[in-house]
Amino acid sequence: MAAESNNKTPMIVNGITIDDTFAEAFGMTGTGIVITADSAKWAMQAAVTMTGFGTSVIGCGAECGIDREMSPDETPDGRPGVRCLIFSFSPDMVAGQLKNRVGQCVLTSPGSACYNGLDAKQKIKLSTGFRYFGDGWQTAKKLGSRRYWRVPVMDGEFIAEDTVGVTTEAVGGGNLLILGKDRAGLLETCEAAVAAIAKVDDVITPFPGGIVRSGSKVGSKYKGVIASTNDAFCPTLRGAVKSELSPDTLAVLEIVIDGLTSKSVADAMRAGLKAVTEVGPKKGVTRVSAGNYGGNLGQHHYHLKELLP
């Protein structure tokens, strides 16, 4: 995502320059599911597999990640669990992603079960697809207002809820651009920021380890390519393009945040920004910026100066 150049005065916090700019994010549709298993290890295995290949809605169809681990007293069946979040452009697209991901990655995982992880008035089907794997032997049971499916599998039964809540008030694309003069130190600082963000409920950082090096801008010189490298922030292109980088910047990494609410995205950005400034410049980080499109495309704007601790 490209960051808009401006002449506003940056702030200095604990030796880190904070650009006077904003992250521009977009409305999305989001849902949450709870995956349980006989052990925390296998609940996490199913969750990691289910959320794989979910970095960008553009290329993956959805942006997916793990919100948090859950203790047995928090889950519907009293077993260890993991809450996962999935985001896409519409309820129908989220439902299609659930059908494929749950059917291929949770149904198949030993001892797993799958439940609604978002209380919301609007619902989408979770059971579309996987219940037919039962080949007529599947059964449904209603407990209170919630309906569950039991599908026979070789280790017993796969139990999953019929529907899950969905929200169209989710936000995708909150972000922090973190610049540094030492690549290893920059990565360590970003890891600290991702760890801080992980403590915020209702958000995910969908890229590998929560960090992306291939920040993008809209459009390309090539027909049909809708996003291409963010050349203004590529150190090797300094001197060939209009660069946003100072001479001592060796690398830039981005943290992208999706959340079920605008507040959760703001809270996550605030936590990440705080973590970066607490580390300070000792790891080589020099500056924090954010990606936007001049405010012309995304409905949600998160100004860094308003998120500072």
C-alpha positions as CSV (number, residue, x, y, z in Angstrom):
1,M,0.0,0.0,0.0
2,A,1.4,3.3,-1.0
3,A,1.9,6.0,1.6
4,E,1.0,9.6,0.6
5,S,3.9,12.0,0.8
6,N,3.2,15.1,2.8
7,N,5.1,18.0,4.3
8,K,3.5,17.8,7.7
9,T,5.8,17.9,10.7
10,P,6.6,14.4,12.1
11,M,6.8,13.6,15.8
12,I,9.7,12.1,17.6
13,V,8.8,9.5,20.3
14,N,11.7,7.8,22.1
15,G,14.0,8.4,19.2
16,I,11.6,7.1,16.5
17,T,10.2,9.5,13.9
18,I,6.4,9.1,13.6
19,D,5.1,10.5,10.3
20,D,2.1,12.8,10.4
21,T,0.0,10.6,8.2
22,F,-2.7,8.0,8.3
23,A,-3.5,4.4,7.4
24,E,-6.4,4.0,5.0
25,A,-8.5,0.9,5.4
26,F,-11.6,-0.6,3.9
27,G,-15.0,-2.0,5.0
28,M,-15.1,-5.8,4.9
29,T,-17.2,-8.7,5.9
30,G,-15.9,-10.9,8.8
31,T,-16.8,-13.9,10.8
32,G,-15.3,-16.0,13.6
33,I,-15.2,-19.7,14.2
34,V,-14.0,-21.7,17.2
35,I,-12.1,-24.9,16.5
36,T,-11.7,-27.4,19.3
37,A,-9.9,-30.7,19.6
38,D,-8.7,-33.3,22.2
39,S,-5.6,-31.2,22.9
40,A,-4.4,-27.7,22.4
41,K,-1.8,-29.0,20.0
42,W,-4.4,-30.4,17.7
43,A,-6.8,-27.5,18.0
44,M,-3.9,-25.2,16.9
45,Q,-2.9,-27.6,14.1
46,A,-6.4,-27.5,12.6
47,A,-6.5,-23.7,13.0
48,V,-3.2,-23.1,11.4
49,T,-4.1,-25.3,8.4
50,M,-7.5,-23.7,8.0
51,T,-6.1,-20.2,8.0
52,G,-3.3,-21.0,5.6
53,F,-3.1,-19.2,2.2
54,G,-5.2,-16.4,3.7
55,T,-2.9,-13.4,3.4
56,S,-4.7,-11.2,0.9
57,V,-8.3,-11.2,-0.3
58,I,-7.0,-10.3,-3.7
59,G,-5.0,-13.5,-4.3
60,C,-6.4,-15.8,-1.7
61,G,-10.1,-15.1,-1.7
62,A,-10.0,-14.3,2.0
63,E,-7.8,-12.9,4.8
64,C,-7.5,-15.3,7.7
65,G,-5.8,-15.7,11.0
66,I,-5.8,-16.8,14.6
67,D,-7.4,-14.4,17.0
68,R,-6.5,-16.3,20.2
69,E,-6.3,-19.6,22.0
70,M,-9.2,-20.6,24.2
71,S,-9.2,-22.6,27.4
72,P,-11.6,-25.5,27.9
73,D,-14.0,-23.4,30.1
74,E,-14.4,-20.9,27.2
75,T,-15.4,-23.4,24.5
76,P,-18.8,-25.0,23.7
77,D,-17.6,-28.6,24.3
78,G,-15.2,-28.0,27.2
79,R,-12.0,-28.8,25.2
80,P,-9.1,-26.7,24.2
81,G,-9.8,-24.4,21.3
82,V,-8.7,-21.7,19.0
83,R,-10.7,-18.8,17.7
84,C,-10.1,-17.9,14.0
85,L,-11.2,-14.9,12.0
86,I,-12.0,-14.8,8.3
87,F,-12.5,-11.7,6.2
88,S,-13.6,-11.2,2.6
89,F,-15.7,-8.7,0.5
90,S,-19.2,-10.1,1.2
91,P,-21.1,-12.6,3.3
92,D,-21.4,-14.9,0.2
93,M,-17.6,-14.8,-0.3
94,V,-17.0,-15.6,3.4
95,A,-19.4,-18.5,3.3
96,G,-17.6,-19.9,0.2
97,Q,-14.3,-19.7,2.0
98,L,-15.7,-21.4,5.1
99,K,-17.1,-24.2,3.0
100,N,-13.7,-25.0,1.5
101,R,-11.5,-24.3,4.5
102,V,-13.6,-26.1,7.1
103,G,-14.3,-29.0,4.8
104,Q,-10.7,-29.6,3.8
105,C,-8.8,-28.5,6.9
106,V,-11.1,-29.0,10.0
107,L,-13.2,-31.9,9.1
108,T,-10.0,-33.8,8.2
109,S,-8.1,-33.0,11.4
110,P,-8.2,-35.7,14.1
111,G,-10.6,-35.0,17.0
112,S,-11.7,-31.6,15.7
113,A,-15.0,-29.8,16.1
114,C,-16.2,-26.4,14.8
115,Y,-18.5,-23.8,16.3
116,N,-19.8,-20.3,15.9
117,G,-17.3,-17.7,17.1
118,L,-19.1,-14.5,16.5
119,D,-22.4,-13.4,18.1
120,A,-24.2,-11.5,15.4
121,K,-27.8,-11.1,14.1
122,Q,-26.8,-11.9,10.5
123,K,-25.9,-15.6,9.9
124,I,-24.2,-17.6,7.2
125,K,-24.1,-21.3,6.7
126,L,-21.2,-23.2,8.1
127,S,-22.5,-26.7,7.3
128,T,-22.8,-26.2,3.6
129,G,-20.5,-28.8,2.1
130,F,-19.1,-30.8,5.0
131,R,-22.4,-32.3,6.1
132,Y,-22.8,-34.0,2.8
133,F,-19.6,-35.9,3.4
134,G,-21.7,-38.0,5.7
135,D,-23.3,-39.6,2.6
136,G,-26.7,-39.7,4.3
137,W,-25.5,-40.9,7.7
138,Q,-25.1,-37.3,9.0
139,T,-27.6,-36.2,11.6
140,A,-28.7,-32.8,13.0
141,K,-29.7,-31.9,16.5
142,K,-31.0,-28.6,17.9
143,L,-29.9,-27.5,21.4
144,G,-31.8,-24.4,22.4
145,S,-31.6,-22.0,19.4
146,R,-28.5,-23.6,18.0
147,R,-28.3,-26.4,15.5
148,Y,-25.4,-28.9,15.3
149,W,-24.4,-31.5,12.7
150,R,-22.9,-34.9,13.5
151,V,-20.9,-36.4,10.6
152,P,-19.5,-39.9,11.0
153,V,-15.7,-40.1,10.4
154,M,-13.1,-42.8,11.0
155,D,-12.2,-41.5,14.5
156,G,-15.8,-41.0,15.6
157,E,-17.8,-38.0,14.7
158,F,-17.2,-34.5,13.4
159,I,-19.5,-32.1,15.2
160,A,-20.0,-28.6,13.9
161,E,-22.5,-25.8,14.2
162,D,-25.0,-25.2,11.3
163,T,-24.5,-21.4,11.1
164,V,-22.0,-18.7,12.3
165,G,-22.4,-15.0,12.8
166,V,-21.2,-12.6,10.3
167,T,-20.6,-8.8,10.3
168,T,-20.4,-6.3,7.5
169,E,-18.9,-3.7,9.8
170,A,-15.5,-5.3,9.7
171,V,-12.4,-3.4,8.6
172,G,-9.4,-4.6,6.5
173,G,-6.1,-2.9,5.8
174,G,-5.2,-1.1,9.0
175,N,-1.4,-0.9,8.7
176,L,2.0,0.3,10.0
177,L,5.0,0.8,7.8
178,I,8.2,0.4,9.9
179,L,11.5,1.6,8.5
180,G,15.0,0.8,9.7
181,K,18.7,0.8,9.0
182,D,19.3,-2.7,10.2
183,R,17.2,-5.5,8.7
184,A,17.6,-8.0,11.5
185,G,16.8,-5.4,14.1
186,L,13.8,-4.2,12.1
187,L,12.4,-7.7,11.9
188,E,12.8,-8.2,15.7
189,T,11.0,-4.9,16.4
190,C,8.2,-5.9,14.0
191,E,7.9,-9.2,15.8
192,A,7.5,-7.3,19.1
193,A,4.8,-5.2,17.5
194,V,2.9,-8.3,16.2
195,A,3.1,-9.9,19.7
196,A,1.5,-6.8,21.2
197,I,-1.2,-6.7,18.5
198,A,-2.0,-10.4,19.2
199,K,-3.1,-9.4,22.7
200,V,-5.9,-7.3,21.2
201,D,-9.2,-9.2,20.7
202,D,-11.1,-9.4,17.4
203,V,-8.1,-8.7,15.1
204,I,-5.6,-10.6,13.0
205,T,-2.4,-9.9,11.2
206,P,-2.9,-12.1,8.1
207,F,0.5,-12.1,6.5
208,P,3.3,-14.6,7.4
209,G,4.2,-14.1,11.0
210,G,2.0,-11.0,10.9
211,I,4.6,-9.2,8.7
212,V,4.8,-8.4,5.0
213,R,7.8,-7.2,3.0
214,S,6.0,-6.8,-0.3
215,G,4.0,-3.7,0.3
216,S,1.9,-2.8,-2.8
217,K,0.5,0.2,-4.6
218,V,-2.7,0.2,-6.8
219,G,-2.2,-0.6,-10.4
220,S,0.8,-1.7,-12.6
221,K,2.4,-1.1,-15.9
222,Y,1.2,-4.5,-16.9
223,K,-2.4,-5.0,-18.1
224,G,-4.6,-6.9,-15.7
225,V,-2.3,-6.6,-12.7
226,I,-4.2,-4.7,-10.0
227,A,-1.4,-4.3,-7.5
228,S,2.3,-4.0,-7.8
229,T,5.4,-3.3,-5.7
230,N,5.4,-0.1,-3.6
231,D,8.4,1.3,-5.4
232,A,8.5,4.5,-3.3
233,F,9.4,2.3,-0.3
234,C,11.9,-0.1,-2.1
235,P,15.4,0.7,-1.0
236,T,17.0,-0.7,-4.2
237,L,14.9,1.7,-6.3
238,R,16.1,4.9,-4.5
239,G,17.4,7.2,-7.2
240,A,15.3,5.6,-9.9
241,V,11.9,6.6,-8.6
242,K,10.4,9.3,-6.3
243,S,11.5,7.7,-3.1
244,E,10.0,8.1,0.4
245,L,13.2,6.8,2.0
246,S,16.1,8.6,3.6
247,P,19.6,7.5,2.6
248,D,20.2,5.4,5.7
249,T,17.0,3.3,5.3
250,L,18.0,-0.3,4.5
251,A,14.6,-2.0,4.7
252,V,10.9,-1.5,5.3
253,L,8.4,-3.9,6.7
254,E,4.6,-3.6,7.0
255,I,2.1,-4.9,9.5
256,V,-1.4,-5.2,8.1
257,I,-4.4,-5.5,10.5
258,D,-7.9,-6.8,9.9
259,G,-10.6,-6.4,12.6
260,L,-14.2,-7.2,13.3
261,T,-14.7,-3.5,14.3
262,S,-13.0,-0.2,13.5
263,K,-12.2,0.2,17.2
264,S,-10.4,-3.1,17.3
265,V,-8.2,-2.1,14.4
266,A,-7.4,1.3,16.0
267,D,-6.6,-0.5,19.3
268,A,-4.3,-2.9,17.5
269,M,-2.5,-0.2,15.6
270,R,-2.1,1.7,18.9
271,A,-0.6,-1.5,20.6
272,G,1.8,-2.0,17.7
273,L,2.9,1.6,17.6
274,K,3.5,1.5,21.4
275,A,5.6,-1.6,21.0
276,V,7.8,-0.1,18.3
277,T,8.4,3.1,20.3
278,E,9.2,1.2,23.4
279,V,11.9,-0.7,21.6
280,G,13.1,2.6,20.3
281,P,16.1,3.0,17.9
282,K,18.4,0.4,19.6
283,K,17.4,-2.2,17.0
284,G,17.9,0.1,14.1
285,V,14.4,1.3,13.6
286,T,14.2,4.9,12.6
287,R,10.7,5.8,11.5
288,V,7.1,4.7,11.4
289,S,4.7,5.6,8.6
290,A,1.4,4.3,7.2
291,G,-0.1,3.4,3.9
292,N,-2.9,5.3,2.3
293,Y,-4.4,6.3,-1.1
294,G,-4.7,10.0,-0.2
295,G,-8.0,9.3,1.5
296,N,-9.9,8.7,-1.7
297,L,-10.6,4.9,-1.5
298,G,-11.0,3.6,2.0
299,Q,-13.7,4.7,4.4
300,H,-11.6,4.3,7.5
301,H,-8.6,6.6,8.3
302,Y,-6.3,5.9,11.3
303,H,-4.0,8.9,12.0
304,L,-0.8,7.9,13.7
305,K,-0.6,11.0,15.8
306,E,-4.0,10.1,17.4
307,L,-2.8,6.5,18.2
308,L,0.4,7.5,20.0
309,P,0.6,6.3,23.6
